Amino acid sequence: MGDAAPRGRFASNAIVGMVIGSAISIALWALIVGAILRLT
């Protein structure tokens, strides 16, 4: 039981990190596309 909780916590942290990373990349992509559309 001792090392089961840290393992689960690490897995959830990894999932949260992946979600945050993908959200940041999507936001950056949207900003870049918006800037390009404004320039054209």
N, C-alpha and C positions, 0 to 999 in steps of 0.2 A: 504493500500500500504506500510505502514511503516515497518510492520513485514514480508511482503511477500519476500522482497529482502534478508534479513538475512537468512530466512528459505531456500530459493533457494541456497544461497551461502553455507549454511551448508550441504545441500544435495550434491552439487557438490564436496565440500571438502571431504565428506565421501566417495564418489565414487572414488575420486583421491587417498584417503588413502587406500582404498581396493585394487586398481590397483597397487599402489606402494608396499603394503604389499605382494600381491601375486607374484609380480615380484621378490621381495627380497627372498621370500621362494623358488621360482623356481630356482633362481640363487644359493642359498645355497644348494639345493638338487642336482643341476647339479655339483657343486663343490665336494660334498660328493661322488657322483657316480663316478666322474672323479678320485678322489683320490683312491677309492676302485679298480677301473679298473687298475690304475697304480700299485697298490700294488700286484695285482694278476698276 
